[in-house]
Amino acid sequence: TWEKFARGLRKTNVTHMYASEHTIDTELKDKIRGIIRQNRMKHRLHISPDNLDVIVQCTHCWWNPINAKALQPVLKASRGKYEKWLDADVQGLPSPEKSSNPPDEGESIDDTYEF
């Protein structure tokens, strides 16, 4: 069950995921998101420029790691190599005009935690 998953999540290195609000309630979703944010303090793989080939494949998450502020200079310097991965459709993000529940404004792990 999702409750059992949430209990064990602290013992993992899971830093990004998505589960539909249709499968879990809002309170449990918030708990899981909080644990995942704490898990990001365990390592830097989700914001390491050396890990971009993996990072670009992490799409459809509640927060996609390619949007980290720490990666933006590297992405710009890559001269378009990763440009397609910045597209909202590729990331599985809702378009603002189609969504009644837009993504959290300005959500960035770099703003939340010091590394």
C-alpha positions in Angstrom: 0.0 0.0 0.0 1.0 3.6 -0.3 1.1 4.0 3.5 3.7 1.2 3.7 5.6 2.7 0.9 5.7 6.1 2.7 6.9 4.5 5.9 9.9 2.9 4.1 10.7 5.9 1.9 13.0 7.5 4.5 15.3 4.5 4.2 15.8 5.0 0.5 17.6 7.5 -1.8 14.5 8.3 -3.8 14.7 11.9 -4.7 12.0 12.3 -7.4 8.7 10.6 -8.2 5.1 11.1 -9.2 2.0 9.4 -8.0 -1.4 10.6 -9.1 -3.7 12.3 -6.5 -6.3 9.9 -7.7 -4.3 7.0 -6.1 -3.3 8.7 -2.9 -4.9 11.3 -0.7 -3.5 14.8 -0.4 -2.2 14.4 3.1 -0.2 11.3 2.2 1.0 13.0 -1.0 2.3 15.9 1.1 4.1 13.5 3.5 5.7 11.7 0.6 6.8 14.9 -1.0 8.4 16.1 2.3 10.3 12.8 2.7 11.5 13.0 -0.9 12.8 16.6 -0.4 14.7 15.4 2.7 16.1 12.6 0.7 17.7 15.1 -1.7 20.0 16.1 1.1 21.5 12.6 1.0 23.4 13.1 -2.3 23.8 15.5 -5.2 23.2 13.1 -8.1 20.0 14.9 -9.1 21.8 18.2 -9.6 25.2 17.0 -10.7 26.3 18.1 -14.2 28.1 14.8 -14.5 24.8 13.0 -14.2 22.8 15.0 -16.9 22.3 11.9 -19.2 20.3 10.4 -16.3 18.7 13.6 -15.1 17.1 14.4 -18.5 15.3 11.1 -18.4 13.5 12.0 -15.1 10.3 13.4 -16.4 6.7 13.4 -15.2 7.8 14.0 -11.6 6.2 16.4 -9.1 9.4 18.4 -9.6 11.7 17.5 -12.4 15.4 17.7 -11.6 16.4 19.3 -14.9 14.7 22.5 -13.6 17.2 22.9 -10.8 18.9 26.3 -10.7 22.3 24.7 -10.3 22.0 23.0 -13.7 20.8 26.0 -15.7 24.3 27.4 -16.5 25.4 24.0 -17.7 22.3 23.5 -19.8 22.8 26.9 -21.5 26.5 26.1 -22.1 25.6 22.8 -23.7 24.4 24.7 -26.9 21.1 22.9 -27.3 22.2 19.3 -26.5 19.6 19.1 -23.7 17.2 21.8 -25.0 14.4 19.4 -25.9 14.3 18.1 -22.3 13.4 21.6 -21.0 10.1 21.5 -22.9 7.1 21.3 -20.7 5.4 18.5 -22.8 8.6 16.4 -22.7 8.7 16.8 -18.9 5.0 15.9 -18.6 4.2 19.2 -17.1 0.7 20.6 -17.5 0.4 23.7 -19.6 -0.8 26.6 -17.5 -3.8 27.3 -19.8 -5.0 23.7 -19.5 -4.4 23.1 -15.8 -6.6 24.0 -12.9 -3.8 22.9 -10.6 -0.6 24.6 -11.9 2.9 23.5 -10.7 4.2 25.1 -7.5 5.6 28.6 -8.4 9.3 28.8 -8.2 9.8 25.4 -6.6 13.5 24.6 -6.6 15.5 22.4 -4.4 18.3 24.9 -4.6 16.0 27.4 -2.8 15.0 25.0 -0.2 18.2 23.3 0.9 21.8 24.3 1.2 24.3 21.8 -0.2 
